[in-house]
Amino acid sequence: MLRFVVAPGGALVFDAGATLPGRGLWLSADGDVVDLAIRRGVFARAVRMPLKVPQDLRGQVEVALARRLVDLLGLARRSGAAISGFEKAREWLQTRKGGLIVQAADGSVEECARFAGGRDIPVVAVLSAAELGKVFGRERAVHVVVAPGRLAQMLEIEARRLLGVAKQGVSGQ
């Protein structure tokens, strides 16, 4: 779900972390639903007042979700709960339990399937190799493993929200 709130000036704001004060307006995490709500004036009717809805609201939502996903991945890396690189990540999966596999959306389909290897671990692929690489201080990163726990769960939820809005590729569990 996506949460929106009304700013004091009457502007509609996307609340990526669902923590802003005020009454929340919730929509399904689907880009088409956001576009339809804007066209039909659903937000203004829900709050019973005129609103300033940004023209590129869907784009703003997509950027905010991608930023949130990158921030969470950075937090996982800094805490030692995430590792990147084919060999290192594969070794981690053989010696420890993984909570989530994050793969580059523009990575090789065959290599990504070979890396996951039929493991019963959720796999998400919504960021590019360049975006993943920035998190890990590299030019590119295609394979990332996140340790099990709350951070892995949050990353999976955020990736699925981004997928819904952006309509990119995510493989199932």
Beta strands, then each sheet from edge to edge (+ up, - down):
strand 1: 2-6
strand 2: 12-14
strand 3: 25-27
strand 4: 82-84
strand 5: 100-103
strand 6: 123-124
strand 7: 143-146
sheet 1: 2+ 1- 3+
sheet 2: 4+ 7- 5+ 6+
end
